[in-house]
Amino acid sequence: MCIQDTYTGVQMMKRESLFIVFAICAVCSYKTSPWDVLKYKGMANLHIFEDWCGTSISQLQKNLHYPLYPHTRTTVKKLAVSPGWTNYGFRIFGYIHPYTDGDFLFAVASDDNSEFWLSEDENPDNLKLRAYVGKTGREWTAPGEYGKYASQISDLIPLQKNNKYFFELIHKQNDQGTDHVEVAWQLKQIGSGFSIIDSKFISLYTNESSLKTVDVNHIPQTFASHVTPPQRSSETPPHGVDMLRADPRDSFHQVPLLDRARLQGVLPDCIYNPSYIIKGYPLIRYQGLQFVHLTYVYPNDYTRLTHMESDNKCFYRGNPYYLERYGFSNYIQLDLPENEEIVIKYKGTANNEYDNNIPIKHKDVAHHLQITQHPHQNSLYNETNERKALVIAAPSNKEYNNRWGHVNDSRKEKEIQDNAIHIEEAEDGRDEEDSWVNQGFSEEEDYDLLNRAVFDVEVKWSQTFQAKPLDLHALRSDWIDLKCNVSGNLLLEESEALSVVEAFMKKLNRKFPRQFSLERIVNIEKKPDYNRGSRYLLELDLQEASGRHLRLVQYIYVKRTEDRGFHKKQKAQDAELKLCNPYSFYWNPTATVHFIVPVKNQAHWVQQFISDMEEMYRTTGDQNFNVIITDYESTDMNIEQALQNSYLPRYQYLKLSGNFERSAGLQAGIDLISDDHSIVFLCDLHINFPPGFIDTVRKHCVERHMAFAPIVMRLNCGATPLEPDGYWEVNGFGLLGIYKSDLDSIGGMNTKEFTDRWGGEDWELLDRILQGGLEVERLYLRNFFHHFHSKRGMWNRQMLRNT
């Protein structure tokens, strides 16, 4: 059985599993299909993957839909293509027909990387890499430039005129340069040269004109189009991101749950009525966002995007002016004699370096480093401005302590103002090093031509300093900061977390002496209420006396014991904690979760969504979820048939007519749900779900009390879940879990105002949820990603013809 036969049975498998099947079948015999020379001659198959960043073939292979679900499937008439577009990749494949017997050389040129593969015969399984431009993404050539890299020209390949040879050409283009890729050949004989392979010598692999997007059995899967998928590692994440490391939270849903009935009597019940509930409070449109607060977590889940802080340093609350210029010198105390000053010489620009609070990006500057700043296209200063040397006097030890000793204790200030550093400007003219080099002088040979003295500043290599422990999380608040999209979850202090768990375990052991021991604190979440007390979600790994592990997931409430002021947070360890069960605030571990997605002509994403839902089912075995797809007359696939062929435990399909409307499509799915005490999750097609996501939704949706709006990480163009460059979508509430009874009580989706409009319907719904007396839980979720995707061809976009 070969690839073409095997794929039918594994169509719903994830790409990693598919690769295993491919590897097994790559050595099997190839079955040729009926082939009409006249019908297929003069063209080759072209599969295009749009809006995907990067310059290398390996970056293209990381695309979620590569190689089976391209954005466009079409044909080309010669092996020289220049579409005049950006951020794409493609495969061209088919057959080459030699015009004579002989030994041929093949050459490839491209901007950016490309690979040309040619089989020994018509069998795609016998492909070999013959020529390529680059591997790292830094390589490119001009059109027709075949001699820039040794890899561009193949070895001699013997071909016969009466045979056809399967080929594959892969190309990746970024957002710069003149995009092109071409393949040329040359017969080994005197006087011959390279010429581009044109239509007379190529033919289609197969005719795709009558096939739908989800018809993929015919697509050749070869060594050229596959790479071994990267593996997760708890020791060394592939991308170096701590968020990718293994965490007990990831698999805790697999541990048997301790029945809530067994916990009755452990804690007394108490009335739960948070002071931040605003039921009946009149809100203006979209004001609800101001009433949503973040949740504190313990232990650190590393949702802070530390690898993205070169783009957004909002986490550091120091004065950005000095942080950008001098690194973190304001956080250290140099070991100096009292009142001694250090002079820092810095060459920079005199004017307009900080327009509209947008800092120019500098690398961290050491105290005694001379720096020349070069203008670039986005610079915020005029190149004609005269440069000036800035002399900075550092504060003394006493001044530092007086002015900076309060940093760790301050919780209210938005920015730390530094008045200790004084700037004196001195004219220095325009005698920069780069100016004379740019005028044609050589730095070495023409040094003597310059009538100037050059000094090397003395570096104090033995300089030492002192620094206090810096807890930047302590400076954050639970308000949503729309300017900071890399910060991640707020961290709960360890002492507070341990105190709450210790108090709970005492109560548990009092009722069940020697029956339970605490194996591990997996997760604690705190929702503070500075007026009345704080709510905690405890997720504890308990071990019974028999040795069996049980999962305790319980909401508890810690009431305030004294008046500590509205703006001050209660320290749980300050007094004996008064723990209780918040009355009627219980999560249902068996509630059905309905994932509702409205779609229109997004076949490759619909197929991926179904596959991801299947994977979640295979991983968890959880049958209490339902997939609801409302379809606005998609023509690129039979969605209902795809659902029928899937392994999903439950699904519903509804065909709608007319123009695509997200709100109406969601409401149509909501109306299909008969159980009012089940959970609705308003979903999107382009989501990567963590394995325990269904359980996470259940834990954070509480009927008559709370909805759940998890914060998703939007991946950048070219990024993947294993290389997660991107940002947290802190202001988006379109992904939302809520009980159907609660959604119905506030009127459901707004289908009157939001018809063909895109955006704003999530904030409007948030307003009504809060006015209905519910709170909205807001958490950054590990491994919860929104894939970057092309918007070309979507429901609200039209094609502008290039004439």
LUMNURO-64881 format. One record per residue (C-alpha): z, y, x. Coordinates in steps of 0.05 Angstrom, whole numbers, padded with zeros to 5 digits, always signed. Layout:
# residues N
ZYX ...
//
This chain:
# residues 803
+00000+00000+00000 -00021+00067+00030 +00002+00139+00020 -00045+00152-00038 -00017+00092-00076 +00055+00102-00057 +00061+00175-00076 +00053+00161-00151 +00119+00124-00151 +00158+00176-00111 +00130+00240-00141 +00199+00263-00163 +00232+00248-00096 +00254+00305-00052 +00211+00324+00008 +00257+00290+00058 +00253+00224+00022 +00178+00232+00015 +00171+00239+00090 +00204+00171+00100 +00153+00139+00054 +00098+00175+00090 +00122+00151+00158 +00123+00079+00134 +00053+00083+00104 +00020+00122+00160 -00002+00058+00194 -00029+00023+00133 -00102+00014+00116 -00139+00073+00086 -00176+00066+00019 -00238+00109+00014 -00254+00138-00054 -00325+00143-00082 -00358+00200-00044 -00421+00238-00064 -00453+00271-00003 -00495+00320-00042 -00438+00340-00089 -00386+00350-00036 -00428+00377+00022 -00424+00449+00047 -00350+00461+00031 -00280+00442+00052 -00214+00442+00014 -00169+00503+00023 -00095+00503+00003 -00060+00570+00008 +00015+00584+00012 +00026+00658-00002 +00084+00705+00011 +00116+00665+00066 +00137+00701+00129 +00133+00677+00200 +00078+00666+00252 +00085+00593+00271 +00061+00528+00240 +00132+00502+00241 +00153+00561+00198 +00099+00543+00147 +00124+00472+00145 +00192+00497+00123 +00162+00524+00059 +00194+00486+00001 +00126+00471-00030 +00088+00452+00033 +00044+00412+00034 +00037+00388-00038 +00044+00450-00081 +00003+00508-00054 +00000+00574-00091 -00076+00568-00094 -00125+00511-00086 -00198+00531-00071 -00254+00518-00022 -00287+00550+00039 -00359+00545+00064 -00348+00548+00139 -00291+00540+00188 -00282+00614+00200 -00236+00650+00151 -00208+00721+00150 -00180+00737+00081 -00151+00804+00102 -00081+00787+00077 -00011+00781+00103 +00047+00731+00104 +00010+00668+00086 -00007+00600+00112 -00060+00550+00093 -00090+00482+00104 -00165+00470+00108 -00185+00397+00105 -00246+00354+00093 -00299+00320+00134 -00341+00340+00194 -00412+00313+00200 -00440+00315+00271 -00512+00337+00278 -00523+00288+00335 -00492+00232+00376 -00454+00256+00437 -00390+00282+00467 -00364+00346+00436 -00313+00399+00455 -00275+00434+00399 -00242+00503+00404 -00197+00543+00358 -00179+00617+00357 -00132+00652+00309 -00082+00707+00294 -00028+00681+00291 -00016+00606+00306 -00063+00550+00286 -00075+00476+00297 -00139+00436+00293 -00132+00361+00279 -00190+00312+00280 -00190+00238+00263 -00225+00183+00301 -00262+00167+00237 -00258+00184+00163 -00187+00158+00157 -00134+00214+00153 -00083+00166+00182 -00119+00169+00249 -00112+00244+00259 -00098+00272+00328 -00081+00343+00348 -00142+00367+00387 -00132+00442+00398 -00082+00495+00379 -00061+00568+00388 +00013+00572+00402 +00077+00536+00383 +00129+00591+00384 +00096+00642+00339 +00086+00693+00395 +00015+00671+00411 -00050+00698+00381 -00121+00711+00401 -00179+00757+00383 -00235+00728+00341 -00279+00683+00384 -00230+00685+00443 -00228+00612+00460 -00203+00616+00532 -00137+00653+00526 -00094+00591+00525 -00108+00523+00556 -00089+00490+00490 -00147+00522+00452 -00202+00475+00477 -00200+00400+00464 -00217+00343+00510 -00286+00312+00502 -00291+00273+00437 -00347+00222+00425 -00379+00230+00356 -00436+00195+00320 -00486+00229+00274 -00483+00178+00218 -00407+00180+00212 -00360+00230+00180 -00294+00251+00210 -00232+00275+00172 -00204+00341+00198 -00147+00388+00182 -00140+00460+00203 -00072+00494+00194 -00062+00569+00202 -00002+00616+00196 -00007+00692+00192 +00050+00743+00190 +00047+00815+00166 +00014+00845+00228 -00053+00841+00264 -00122+00821+00241 -00116+00754+00207 -00169+00702+00225 -00178+00630+00244 -00241+00595+00267 -00262+00528+00295 -00323+00521+00341 -00355+00462+00375 -00400+00451+00435 -00442+00391+00456 -00432+00371+00528 -00499+00390+00557 -00526+00444+00602 -00538+00510+00568 -00498+00496+00505 -00442+00542+00483 -00389+00545+00428 -00413+00559+00357 -00372+00562+00293 -00377+00501+00249 -00413+00523+00186 -00428+00494+00118 -00484+00448+00141 -00434+00404+00178 -00373+00400+00131 -00357+00369+00064 -00299+00366+00014 -00245+00314+00018 -00241+00314-00057 -00263+00357-00116 -00201+00392-00145 -00235+00437-00196 -00212+00398-00257 -00142+00382-00233 -00077+00416-00253 -00026+00443-00203 +00020+00383-00211 -00036+00333-00198 -00021+00318-00125 -00037+00244-00116 -00103+00262-00083 -00074+00309-00030 -00076+00277+00040 -00008+00273+00072 -00017+00268+00147 +00020+00276+00212 -00011+00344+00215 +00024+00368+00152 +00092+00338+00161 +00152+00347+00206 +00217+00309+00210 +00265+00347+00165 +00325+00379+00200 +00391+00344+00189 +00457+00376+00170 +00511+00372+00223 +00584+00387+00214 +00590+00401+00288 +00529+00444+00302 +00495+00477+00242 +00420+00481+00254 +00421+00557+00245 +00489+00570+00275 +00516+00594+00208 +00588+00575+00193 +00573+00572+00119 +00530+00510+00133 +00587+00470+00163 +00617+00414+00123 +00673+00437+00078 +00720+00395+00034 +00698+00437-00025 +00628+00408-00020 +00648+00337-00039 +00714+00346-00073 +00682+00336-00142 +00674+00262-00123 +00749+00250-00120 +00778+00223-00187 +00810+00279-00228 +00883+00278-00245 +00888+00278-00321 +00915+00344-00347 +00958+00305-00397 +01000+00278-00339 +01016+00349-00319 +01047+00368-00385 +01118+00391-00374 +01110+00405-00300 +01106+00480-00315 +01127+00518-00378 +01073+00550-00420 +01068+00626-00421 +01027+00679-00456 +00966+00699-00415 +00939+00768-00430 +00913+00803-00368 +00917+00879-00367 +00846+00886-00344 +00816+00857-00408 +00779+00913-00444 +00766+00883-00513 +00743+00938-00560 +00739+00990-00504 +00678+01034-00515 +00629+01025-00456 +00567+01065-00442 +00505+01025-00424 +00514+00984-00360 +00585+01009-00348 +00613+00938-00351 +00595+00928-00278 +00653+00974-00260 +00703+00928-00294 +00685+00864-00256 +00730+00847-00198 +00723+00797-00142 +00767+00736-00132 +00807+00719-00070 +00799+00650-00038 +00836+00605+00011 +00820+00575+00060 +00763+00614+00091 +00697+00589+00061 +00655+00628+00111 +00612+00661+00058 +00613+00723+00100 +00543+00728+00130 +00563+00740+00201 +00493+00725+00226 +00465+00783+00184 +00512+00837+00207 +00461+00866+00256 +00426+00890+00193 +00487+00911+00154 +00553+00930+00188 +00587+00950+00123 +00643+00901+00135 +00671+00945+00190 +00704+01005+00159 +00708+01047+00222 +00670+01112+00227 +00598+01088+00231 +00579+01146+00277 +00622+01119+00333 +00613+01045+00317 +00538+01053+00324 +00543+01091+00389 +00600+01060+00426 +00611+00991+00398 +00684+00981+00380 +00716+01026+00431 +00758+01057+00376 +00794+00991+00365 +00817+00982+00436 +00869+01017+00479 +00849+01023+00552 +00903+01009+00603 +00908+01079+00634 +00962+01124+00660 +00990+01172+00608 +00942+01229+00590 +00887+01206+00637 +00818+01217+00609 +00756+01175+00617 +00689+01209+00616 +00632+01172+00582 +00562+01197+00598 +00510+01182+00545 +00439+01205+00541 +00415+01211+00470 +00385+01259+00421 +00417+01325+00405 +00396+01335+00333 +00387+01296+00269 +00414+01230+00294 +00451+01216+00230 +00412+01240+00170 +00438+01220+00101 +00490+01174+00131 +00436+01126+00157 +00452+01109+00229 +00400+01097+00282 +00406+01025+00307 +00433+01023+00378 +00459+00965+00416 +00533+00968+00432 +00544+01018+00488 +00593+01005+00543 +00637+01062+00567 +00599+01076+00632 +00528+01058+00614 +00471+01108+00619 +00423+01097+00561 +00354+01126+00548 +00334+01122+00475 +00260+01112+00459 +00230+01141+00395 +00200+01092+00346 +00163+01098+00280 +00226+01100+00238 +00266+01146+00283 +00306+01200+00249 +00296+01253+00302 +00239+01296+00327 +00209+01273+00392 +00201+01346+00413 +00276+01358+00409 +00307+01369+00477 +00352+01313+00501 +00423+01330+00518 +00478+01293+00556 +00540+01281+00514 +00606+01281+00550 +00659+01244+00511 +00733+01250+00526 +00772+01188+00505 +00842+01197+00475 +00905+01182+00513 +00949+01122+00497 +00996+01165+00456 +00940+01198+00418 +00910+01129+00404 +00975+01101+00377 +00987+01162+00334 +00919+01162+00304 +00900+01088+00301 +00966+01051+00291 +00956+01054+00216 +00888+01019+00214 +00915+00950+00195 +00962+00978+00143 +00913+01023+00107 +00882+00994+00044 +00855+01055+00008 +00813+01095+00056 +00738+01084+00053 +00723+01104+00124 +00767+01114+00185 +00758+01185+00209 +00761+01194+00284 +00782+01263+00306 +00807+01242+00374 +00740+01239+00408 +00712+01306+00428 +00638+01317+00442 +00615+01369+00491 +00540+01382+00498 +00508+01401+00563 +00434+01417+00573 +00398+01364+00613 +00325+01382+00602 +00270+01330+00591 +00275+01294+00658 +00281+01224+00629 +00261+01163+00668 +00210+01141+00616 +00174+01209+00617 +00151+01204+00689 +00134+01130+00683 +00091+01145+00621 +00054+01199+00661 +00027+01146+00708 +00079+01144+00763 +00104+01077+00788 +00179+01069+00789 +00176+01039+00859 +00115+01067+00895 +00118+01139+00870 +00193+01148+00874 +00187+01196+00932 +00141+01242+00893 +00198+01262+00848 +00241+01319+00871 +00303+01294+00837 +00367+01258+00852 +00383+01193+00817 +00455+01170+00813 +00483+01101+00796 +00547+01110+00756 +00607+01073+00783 +00628+01015+00739 +00701+00998+00735 +00695+00923+00731 +00771+00913+00733 +00784+00957+00673 +00831+00923+00623 +00854+00941+00554 +00900+00924+00497 +00882+00908+00424 +00922+00894+00362 +00904+00835+00316 +00852+00862+00269 +00848+00834+00198 +00788+00868+00168 +00796+00830+00103 +00861+00867+00092 +00821+00931+00087 +00778+00906+00031 +00790+00911-00043 +00769+00868-00102 +00719+00921-00127 +00646+00902-00122 +00615+00941-00066 +00541+00949-00082 +00528+00977-00012 +00553+00915+00023 +00514+00851+00012 +00538+00808+00070 +00614+00810+00062 +00627+00745+00024 +00690+00724-00013 +00756+00761-00004 +00807+00719+00034 +00875+00703+00006 +00931+00709+00057 +00954+00641+00082 +01027+00656+00071 +01016+00672-00002 +00973+00611-00013 +01024+00564+00020 +01081+00595-00020 +01046+00583-00087 +01028+00511-00069 +01098+00497-00044 +01128+00524-00108 +01080+00482-00150 +01093+00418-00110 +01168+00427-00120 +01157+00429-00195 +01111+00368-00192 +01159+00327-00151 +01216+00346-00196 +01180+00311-00254 +01149+00255-00213 +01197+00240-00156 +01163+00209-00096 +01099+00196-00135 +01054+00249-00104 +01046+00278-00035 +01001+00335-00015 +00945+00311+00028 +00905+00375+00034 +00895+00443+00003 +00821+00443-00013 +00814+00509-00049 +00856+00564-00080 +00828+00623-00119 +00869+00683-00140 +00853+00734-00194 +00903+00790-00184 +00932+00831-00241 +00975+00885-00211 +01009+00900-00277 +01030+00832-00302 +01019+00779-00250 +00965+00737-00216 +00926+00676-00239 +00912+00621-00189 +00865+00561-00190 +00895+00505-00149 +00851+00450-00122 +00894+00401-00085 +00881+00333-00055 +00941+00291-00076 +00958+00221-00054 +00995+00174-00101 +01048+00126-00077 +00995+00071-00084 +00951+00107-00034 +00899+00129-00083 +00873+00201-00077 +00870+00245-00138 +00841+00313-00149 +00886+00365-00181 +00849+00425-00209 +00896+00469-00249 +00902+00542-00269 +00972+00570-00261 +01001+00638-00273 +01052+00674-00229 +01087+00728-00269 +01111+00792-00238 +01185+00792-00221 +01194+00867-00210 +01160+00934-00218 +01120+00945-00156 +01071+00998-00179 +01001+00994-00207 +00963+00996-00142 +01006+00949-00100 +00995+00875-00097 +01050+00827-00109 +01071+00786-00049 +01083+00716-00077 +01133+00700-00023 +01178+00761-00036 +01220+00726-00089 +01226+00660-00125 +01160+00650-00159 +01157+00643-00234 +01102+00593-00245 +01075+00576-00314 +01015+00549-00350 +00972+00606-00379 +00971+00588-00452 +00902+00563-00477 +00871+00579-00409 +00846+00509-00394 +00779+00485-00366 +00745+00425-00396 +00723+00374-00343 +00677+00337-00392 +00642+00398-00424 +00567+00392-00427 +00530+00445-00386 +00462+00465-00412 +00414+00494-00360 +00364+00539-00397 +00301+00563-00363 +00242+00600-00397 +00176+00590-00360 +00103+00606-00360 +00051+00579-00311 +00099+00565-00253 +00081+00492-00244 +00103+00482-00172 +00170+00515-00186 +00180+00476-00251 +00167+00412-00214 +00216+00432-00159 +00269+00450-00211 +00263+00383-00245 +00267+00348-00178 +00330+00388-00159 +00363+00370-00225 +00347+00297-00213 +00378+00302-00143 +00441+00332-00172 +00445+00275-00221 +00434+00223-00167 +00487+00255-00122 +00542+00265-00174 +00527+00213-00228 +00548+00268-00277 +00513+00256-00344 +00545+00314-00381 +00490+00364-00368 +00425+00380-00404 +00361+00414-00380 +00327+00459-00432 +00258+00487-00415 +00226+00537-00462 +00152+00541-00446 +00106+00599-00462 +00043+00557-00466 +00037+00539-00393 -00033+00514-00375 -00021+00492-00304 +00020+00429-00321 +00045+00387-00378 +00119+00404-00374 +00140+00358-00431 +00106+00299-00397 +00140+00316-00331 +00208+00316-00365 +00192+00249-00398 +00174+00220-00330 +00237+00246-00298 +00304+00212-00286 +00344+00265-00321 +00398+00239-00368 +00384+00293-00420 +00330+00345-00430 +00300+00387-00486 +00231+00419-00488 +00209+00476-00533 +00139+00504-00534 +00135+00578-00550 +00075+00623-00564 +00058+00694-00546 +00074+00735-00484 +00130+00714-00438 +00197+00744-00456 +00258+00722-00416 +00311+00742-00467 +00274+00710-00525 +00261+00648-00484 +00334+00641-00466 +00356+00652-00538 +00307+00600-00563 +00340+00550-00515 +00409+00571-00538 +00390+00558-00610 +00373+00486-00592 +00446+00472-00574 +00486+00442-00632 +00554+00437-00597 +00588+00505-00598 +00640+00479-00549 +00591+00466-00493 +00572+00512-00436 +00507+00552-00433 +00482+00567-00363 +00427+00620-00362 +00386+00597-00304 +00326+00613-00260 +00272+00568-00232 +00279+00587-00159 +00351+00564-00146 +00378+00515-00094 +00442+00486-00123 +00501+00459-00084 +00518+00386-00102 +00581+00402-00142 +00551+00460-00180 +00560+00430-00250 +00634+00418-00237 +00639+00489-00209 +00610+00519-00273 +00659+00479-00316 +00719+00501-00275 +00702+00574-00282 +00682+00576-00356 +00742+00578-00403 +00728+00582-00477 +00752+00646-00511 +00774+00673-00443 +00724+00673-00386 +00650+00670-00367 +00624+00655-00298 +00573+00695-00258 +00566+00663-00189 +00537+00706-00135 +00473+00677-00107 +00446+00688-00037 +00375+00713-00038 +00336+00682+00020 +00290+00726+00060 +00216+00713+00065 +00209+00652+00109 +00282+00632+00105 +00306+00564+00080 +00373+00535+00057 +00382+00507+00127 +00363+00574+00159 +00395+00621+00109 +00375+00692+00128 +00383+00737+00068 +00435+00774+00028 +00484+00765-00029 +00457+00789-00096 +00521+00828-00112 +00493+00868-00170 +00455+00812-00207 +00486+00777-00267 +00425+00738-00291 +00455+00672-00270 +00512+00664-00320 +00555+00608-00349 +00589+00619-00417 +00612+00576-00475 +00562+00577-00532 +00616+00597-00582 +00632+00658-00539 +00559+00676-00530 +00547+00671-00605 +00607+00714-00620 +00579+00773-00581 +00510+00767-00611 +00472+00724-00560 +00414+00753-00521 +00387+00822-00537 +00316+00802-00559 +00300+00868-00592 +00306+00916-00534 +00286+00868-00478 +00218+00840-00495 +00167+00854-00441 +00219+00891-00399 +00244+00856-00337 +00312+00875-00312 +00374+00905-00344 +00384+00850-00395 +00438+00818-00351 +00479+00882-00346 +00472+00895-00421 +00497+00825-00435 +00555+00836-00387 +00575+00898-00426 +00581+00858-00490 +00618+00800-00457 +00671+00847-00431 +00676+00885-00497 +00685+00818-00531 +00750+00808-00494 +00727+00759-00440 +00734+00767-00366 +00678+00749-00318 +00694+00707-00257 +00654+00729-00196 +00650+00685-00134 +00604+00678-00074 +00583+00605-00074 +00567+00565-00011 +00497+00535-00009 +00477+00571-00073 +00409+00602-00056 +00353+00638-00090 +00288+00618-00057 +00240+00672-00036 +00177+00665-00077 +00111+00698-00089 +00106+00743-00150 +00030+00741-00150 +00003+00711-00214 +00069+00716-00252 +00071+00736-00325 +00078+00811-00315 +00028+00819-00258 -00048+00826-00260 -00100+00816-00206 -00132+00878-00177 -00203+00858-00158 -00223+00880-00088 -00292+00910-00095 
//
